[in-house]
Amino acid sequence: MRNEKYKKFLKPHRAILLGMLLSIVTVTGYFQFFSYFDAVTYFQLSKHSSQPVPKRIDEIVLIQSNALYREHEKIASTLVSYNVKYVIFLYDAELPHSQNISHIYYPNQPETHCLMPPNSWHGYLVRYEPNKADCDSLWKILYPDHQSSNKLVNYRHLEGAFPQYNAEQLLARDLYLTQLEHKIVVVAQRPNMINTEYTVPSTQPTLDPAKLYLYLAFNFENNIFDQQISLVAYIISTASIIILLLIFYQKASILKGFFIAISATLLSTLIVWIALTQLHFWLPLGNWIFFIWFSYLFFYTTESIRDKSQLLETIQVIRERMMGHFLLKSFTQEDNPWDSILTLVQQQLDLKRSIFLDRVENASKVKEIRALGCSLEDIVELRRNYEREPYACAIKALGTVAFDSPFFKSLAKTEKQYLVPLIYAGDVRGFWAMTLESQDNFDETEFIKNVNAFAAQIGELLFHHHVFRLQQELKQNVLIRTFQLRFGSTLGTDAKFAFNEVEQKLSLLEHAFSHLMNATVMFNLFGQVVQTNQAMEKLAQRFDLMLFDISALDLLSHFVPFESDNLKSNLRFITLFKDVQFYPVQRNEYTFILKVSALEATSTSSSGTPIENAGIIFEFFDLTEIFLKLDNSDKLLARLIENLKTQNPEDI
């Protein structure tokens, strides 16, 4: 069900997902959904950048008056005599007796032009938008050629660079003509208190509202506005960055992709800074950074979903194919290990009675757990503390000890008692008590040696089972699984179990194939060796065959004395009709029966050819070795000849 969910999610081709991503770029650019990121990055980058003071910085002059309401007429008359370029009076209230003098402007007064301040861009006073003016803007009259949109006010010059004088100096004629002639003069009321700081990207805090107009006039006069790029340029640049990053991400892991995203962010910042300070162009850095990391998350999320879907499908295929195969649990995964140990002892040792005692955790006690050849009630010994006799004696000996104190009920005169600890790495996992009826040819030393070997193996198995159980209990802890984000079934665990099953089955099959007595080699349809076993490698060494350098035809011609055309015909017949052929082989003192057969392809094979065969198998049955290893080979051979005479008398 989970697999189907991911497959449905990924049904659209990834090109469609990429198209959706580019559509998001277009929509966000048109509606400026992420312009806040641009405003923040512009503010920070511009605020921490500085530019050389232009030569024409003194063309903008600020004159402040303590009583502008009363002095504005005198100031205007005096400025006319200085032959200024134009004068702008900044005052919120209506000034009386405003003079209608050329090049002297009283904005915000009745029936006059208005003076637009910089517009807010997400709280930052940096935008100049002439189309949003509700009145006849004075800037349109003074600078008609600089009224395009997408302009940002450049604040990257020190406020102290602007000439600034007092009205008292002007009225007292205490200023040189060159200080005001052909200059742009802004006259404002001197603030009487500390004003609120304006959020502008200036290297110094801007407290005086007159400074905003001073900066704006300075940008107009020197044409140093920061120009924003158009919507088309934004879409092309952002889409190019996304496509380029997606190409790099496909060749990198998630960690390398992270460093690629960081490098792209730093490189974009450097490019934008150079364009801003040198070319007065503002590139959408905030949007670029957003889409750099959005594309990173987008790519690796879809990549993770795709890989997860493919892995789930692979796990499902493995489970379906392994359903018909019986796989035993490993010893450490069994719920109760003692049943397997009991079966092992019963098959290998001829003991009269055996009782296994398991250690009680976090205590120096043992308890009877399994019995073989008797019942658990046959124990006479009541002590269960393994720090006391006879357990302590067995631990001290680190092996099997015989003892006379009654441990089993109803001991026969010929029945002897033995006790051996089940220890591994100094950890006592239990004890094994047994009885044995001594016989005339009984070798107690050899018996104790065998029991110690078995006890050591059993102790190691129990130790690993105990460690595995503790690890599983720790993994099942709810709190630990929650903090490790493994509360549910993880895909990695499912994949590990599935591949462990395949590995277990494959290892078992390869091990069994390698230990076959018959020398066996498998070729694919192109004559290349696919699989061999140990017996075949020994056979190849015996007859000086370079097994991996020869084809199926070469091997057949080496052992079968037929013409090459006949051998090719036989191989062709075997391949096309799935035939089985036998050949007698006599080499020196060795006699073989060579079986050549086609291995039919199954639904799980990967021959990759239209012919429905997975390959050709050569099997060498060494008759000489078989008969030499039989005790009654003469009788068997005679019986075989009699059977052949009965079945095929004309061939004998």
SULWOLIN-V850072 format. One line per field, one symbol per residue. phi: phi as a letter, one per 30 degrees, with the letter a starting at -180 (. if undefined). psi: psi as a letter, one per 30 degrees, with the letter a starting at -180 (. if undefined). burial: 1 if it has 24 or more other ideal C-beta (glycine too) atoms within 12 Angstrom, else 0. A space follows every 50 residues. Layout:
BEGIN
phi = ???
psi = ???
burial = ???
END
This chain:
BEGIN
phi = .ddddddddcedddddddddddddedddddchdcddddddddeddddccb bddddcdddcbcccbdbdeccdddddddddddhddabbccadddddhddc cdicccdicehbdcbdddddbhjcdbccbddcdcbdddddddbddbcddi cbddcdbddddddbbcddddddhccddddbdhcccccbddddbddddddb dcdbdcccdddddddddddddchcedcddddddddddddddddddddddd cbdddddddddddddddddddddddddcchcccddddddedddddddddd ddddddddddddddddddddddddcdcdddedcddbdddddddddddcbc cdbbbcccdddiacbbbdbbbbiabddddcdcdbdddcdddddddddhad bcbcddccdhdddccccbbbdcbbhicdclbbcabbddbdcdcddddddd dddddddddddddddddddddddddddddddddchbdcdddddddddddd ddddddddddddddcddddbbccddcicdcabbdddddddddchcdedcc cdddddddccdcddddddddddddddchdbbcbdbbbhccbbccccbccd dcdcdbdibdddbclbccbccddddddddcdcdddddddddddddddbdd cc
psi = eeeeeeeeegeklfeeeeeeeeeeeeeeeefhegfeeeeeeeeeeeegll lkklfgfgfkkkkkkfieeffeeeeeeeeefghlelkkkjkelkkkhkki kkgkkilglkhllljklklkjhfkifkjjffgkfajkeeeeeiffhglah kkkjghkkeffkkklleeeefghgklefffkglkkkklkkkflklkkkik ilfkkjfkffeeeeeeeeeeefhgkjkllleeeeeeeeeeeeeeeeeeef glleeeeeeeeeeeeeeeeeeeeeeefefhkjkieeeeeefefeeeeeef eeeeeeeeeeeeeeeeeeeeffegkkkkkleffkejffeeeeeeeeffki kekkkkkkkkkglhllkkelkkgalffgkekfkgjgflkgeeeeeefhak kklfkkellhklegkkkkkkkjkkhgjjfaljkllkjklegkjeeeeeee eeeeeeeeeeeeeeeeeeeeeeeeffkeeeeefghheakkeeeeeeeefe eeeeeeeeeeeeefgkekjkkkkafggkkeklleeeeeeeeeghkieggl leeeeefefjhlleeeeeeeeeeeeeghlkkkkkkjjbgkkljkkklkjk klfflheglfkhkfakkkkjjjeeeeeffkeheeeeeeeeeeeeeeeiff f.
burial = 00100100010000001100110110011000011011111110111010 10000011111111100100111111011001011111111000100110 00111111100101111110100111111100000011101110010001 11111110101111111001100010001100111111110000000111 11000101111111111111110111111000011011101100110110 00000010011001100110111011100111111111111111110111 01101101101100110100000000100010000011011100100010 11111111100000010111111100011010000100011011100011 11100011000000111111111100011111111100000000001101 11011111111111110000000000000000000000001001100100 11000000000010010111111110101111101100110000101001 11111101110000001001100110000010101000010111111110 00000010000011111111111000000000000000000000000000 00
END
